[in-house]
Amino acid sequence: MGGRRCFRERRAGAFARRLDHARDGDCVGRRRTRPVAEVDALSMMADRKLVFLFGAGASFAAGLYTKPKPTPLMPCLFDRLAHMYPKEWGETSTRWAHRAAFRKNFEDAYTEHVLGSPTDTDRPVRNVFVLEALGQQWPLSHFFGQFILDGSGADPYSLLLQELVRRGQLAATTFASLNYDCLLEQAINAAGQSYRYLGVRDQPPDGVAILKLHASSNWITKYANEQWARDLMPSATHLDLGIEVLSVLSLSDALQAAQQSGQYPVIGHISGTKAVPPAAAAVQRIRTIWRQLKNDDIDLVVVGVTHNVADWHINEVVETASHVRYIGNTAQCRIWRQQVNAKTEHLGEKFEDSLSDLLAAL
């Protein structure tokens, strides 16, 4: 059995190397260098000292101006998914029996009951084939891809961007987001600006810099190849099938077409690792760029992010920021200040109510 698994891993590794060479234009035996996308992004970051980190609370704050409904916070996510996708998440699904666990801690429940990895180490791990896991991501991609701003320009994202444009500060700003929705991107377009995803290949050379640290609902795989997914388990997946970025306009229709064509969503598992199996290498590039901010003289604004000890890739940058301004729950701010960065300043509970204080402080 061990020999068969090693063979599968060697075969998958060879496929990954061929795919990587073909995509980058490398020849066998040529010395590999840091990807161009990563080099360009790192050089851009040197001049960007204002950094925003958005969590679920930031998009939730735009709820009055979001259609069809506000984006959910984590405790409400299960019930929203169960209502929209009854087959995968509703009463007839296998996950319904664990609804209390999902409502209590969605990440832990997802890790155990979707990925098959128990949160307590004394229990055996059930191997979930990658192809199955990728198919399970489509409802999440469709769900988060449905949200659109109403175009009024009155949501907090839009108001912030309008002011940064007016002040001429946008070019020196980086937006990092843990959210799968694309409300930020829509607000950037509405402000008359373009954007680029740092760490993602084939992006435009200019535009507002975005780091989607857990991937995004408008990302799908460039390639549709099932064989590697059938052979590999998540623990052995280090492939990168490339990222195709869909327009945030008419995103729901574009996602339906991508699913029908056999492509896969590039969206992180809502688990402790936030793994993104079909584009692991790309997401690693993105998080490497984010980690370059460690020990840098940055002014960090954190909006609507709940502290999560498992998100060490997030916490290590917050820990070393020269100044952190936090918008969100008072108790959460206290946790960030006590456990991560003592230089955390609380600007307010809600994004929409704290925007004026934030802009005055910048």
N, C-alpha and C positions, 0 to 999 in steps of 0.2 A: 504493500500500500504506500509506504514511504517512497519507494522508487518511482511509482506512478506519479505521485505528487511532485517529486523533484523534476520528473520529465516535463510535467505540465508547466512548472514554473520556468524551466529553462526555455521551453518553446515560447512561452509568453514573453520572457525577457528578450529573446531574439526578435520577436515580432515588434516589441516596443522600440528596440534599437533601430530596426529597419524603418519604422514609422518616423522616429525622431530624425534619422539621417535624411529621409526623403523630404520631411517638412522643412528642415533647416538648410538643406542643400549641402550637407556634409558628405564627404567621401569616407569610406571605410579606412581606418588608420589615421585619418586627419585628427590632429589634436583639437579637442573640444574647448571652446571658449564660452564665457558667459553669454547667454542669449542677448541679441540686440535689444529686444523689448525690455529686458531687465536693466541693461546698461543705460539706455535712454531714460528709463524711469528713475534710476538712481541719480542721474545727473540733474533731472528736473527737481527731485526732492531737496537738493542742496539749497535751492532758492525759495523753498516753500516752508515758511516758519509758522504759519497759522494752520492748524489741523483740527478738523471736526471729526468726532467719532459718534455716529448715529446708531442707536439701538431701536428696539420695537416701540419704545415710548415716543420717539420722534415722529414716526409715521402715524402712530395712534393719535398724536396731537393734531394731525391734519384731518381728523375724522369728519368734521363738519363740512369739509370741502372735498371729500373723497367719495367716489361712486364705485360700486353700488352701496357699500356700507363702509364704515371705518375698518381699517386693518385691526386684527385682534391682538390683544396681549396674550402671553402664553397660557394663562389659566383658562382662557376661553377658546383656545385653538381647537381642541378636540371636538367640542360640540359644533363648531362652525364646519369642520371637515365632515363630521358625521351627517350633518344636514345636507351638505352639497354632494357628498360622495358616499351614499349609503352602502353601496356594494363593498367599498374598501374600508370604510370607517363606521358605518351605521350598525343598526341592530342585527343585520344578517352577517356581519363581518366577524372574523375571529378576534378583532381588537375590541369589540364591544364589551366583552367579558372583563376587560382590563380598563374600562373607562374611568373608574375611580383613580387608578394609578396615573393615567394620562392627565386627568384634571389636577392631580396633586403635584406631579413633576413630569412634564411631558418628555423632557430629555431622557430621564432615567427609564421611563416606560417605553419610549421609542427604542432605546438601546436594547432593552431586554425582549420586548414583544414584537418588534419589527425586524431588528438586525439579528436577534437571537443570541445576543451576548449578555449573560447575566451580570447584574451590577454587583453581586457578591461573588467573590472568586472561588467559593467552595462548590459552586455548581458548574456542570459541564457546559461548554459553548456549543451551540447548534450552528453548524456551518450553513450560511445562506449564500447561495450562488449569486454572483454579481449581477447577472442578467435579471434575476428575480428582483434583486434590490433596486436596480435601475428602473424597472417597470413600476415599482412601488412609489417612485419619486414623481411620476407624472401628475397625480392629483395635487401634490404640493406645488408643483410648478404652475399648473393651471390656476390653482387657488390664489397664489400670490401675484400671478400675472394679470388677474382680472381688475386690480385696483387702479383707478385713474383719478387724477385731480379734475375738479369741475371747471377749470379754466378761468376762475375769477381772480386768481393771483392773490387771494387773501389768506392762503394757508401759510403756516410758519416757514416751510421750506422756501416758498416763493418770495415772501417778504424778506427773508435773510439774504437770498441771492440778489434781489433787486438792490438792496442796500450795499452789498459788497461790490456790485457792478458800479453803483453810483460813486463809491469811494475809491474805485480803482484797485481794490484789494484782492480781486478774484484770482489774478495771475499768481499770487503768492500763497494761495490757499489749496490745501488738499482735503478732500472729503473721503473719509473712510466710513464704511457702513457694514453693519452686521445683518442688515435686512435683505430679504429676498425680493421684496417689492421694488418697483421702479418709480416711486413718487419723486425721489430726488432728481432722477434723470429727466422726468417730465417737467419739473420746475426749472431745471437748467435750460431746457429747450424753450420754455415759455418766457424766460428772461432774455431770449435772443442769443443764447450761447450754445456752443457744441460741447461735447464731453468726450473723454477717452478713458478707457479702463487701463490703469497701469498694470503691467505684468501680463496683459493679454496681447498676443501677437496680432498683426495686421490692423492695428488701430490707427486713427488719423494722427499726424504729428503734433497737432495743436488741439486745445480744448481744455475744459475744466477737468482737473485730475481727480479720478475716483478710484478708490481701492475697495472692491467688493470682497471682503475677507472670507466670507462663507459662500461665495458664488452668487448667482442671481437668477431670477425667474425668466429673464430674457436671454439666457445662455443655453445653447444646445450643442451637441457634438457635431463637429464637421464631418466625421466619418460614421458610417453605420456598419460595424463589423461585429457579429455576434459570437464568433468562435472563441475569441479571447475571453469574453465574459462567461461563456459556458464552462470554460476550463478552470477559471480562477476563483478563489475565495477572496473576500475583501482584504484579508491580511496580506495577500500576495499581490495586490493590485497597485502598481506604480506606473500605470500607463497614462498616456495623454492622447486622447483621440481628437485633440484640438477643440477650440471654442469658436463657434459661430455666434456672433452677437446679433440678435434680432432687434428691429426697431421697436421702441416702446409704444409707437402708434399702432393700433389694431393688433396688440400683442396676443390677445386671446386667439384670434384667427390664425396667426402665425404659428402659435404653439400647437394648435390642432393639426395644421398641415405638417409640421415637423414630426409629430407622433405618428401620423399616418404614413410618412415616408420612411419610418424605421430608425429615425435618429433618437437620441436619448437626451433627457434634460441634464443640464450641468447645474445642480443645486445641491447644497450640502445636506447631509443627514442631520436631522435635529437630534443629535446625540452629543455625548461629551467631546468626542474628537472632531466633530463637524467635518468628517471626511467627505471628499467629493470624488468617488471612484473613477468616473470616466475622464477626469481632467486633473488628476492628482498632481502632476508636474506643474501645470499652469497655476493651480492654487498655491502650490509651494512657492512659486516665483512671486506671487502677489504678497504672500505673507512674509517673504524675505524682504521685499521692498518696505513693507510696514515696519519690520524689525530694525531697519536701518535708522529709524527715528529714535532708537534707544540712545540715551545719553546725549541727545541732541538738544539744542537750545530752542525748543518749540513751545509755542503757546497752544495748549490743547484744550478744546472744548468738548465735553462729553455730554451727550443729550440722550436721555431715556435708555441708558444702558444699565441693566441689573448686573451687579457683581457676580461672577461665576468663577469659582476657584479652578474649574476645569479649563477655562479659557485663558490658559497661561500665556498664549501668544498675544492676547490682548493686554493682559495685566502687566507684562514685562515692559511694555512701552509706556503705559500710564504711570508705572512706578518711577520711571526716570525722567518724566517731563518736568521742565523747570517750573511750570505753573499749570494747574488744572482747574478749569471752571466747569462746574457740574450743574446740570439742570435735570431735575427728577426728584424722586421720593426722598424726603429728609432722612429717613432711616438708611436708605441706600447710600446717600452721600456720606453718612457717618461711617458706613462700612468701607467705602472707598478711601476715606481719610485715614481710618485706623489701620486698615490692612494693606493698603497699596501705596498711597501717596499722601503724606501729611500736609502737603501744600495744595490740597483740594479745597476750593472755594465754592460754597453753595449759592447759586444765583437765584434759584426758585424751584418750585415744584413742577410747573408746567411750561412746556416749550412756548406755547402761544402767549402766556402771561409774562414770561421772563425775557422775551425777545428784546424789548427796549433796554433793559438793564444789560443784557449781553452786548448789544451794539454800542452802548455807552462805554463798556469796559474794554472793547477792542481798540 
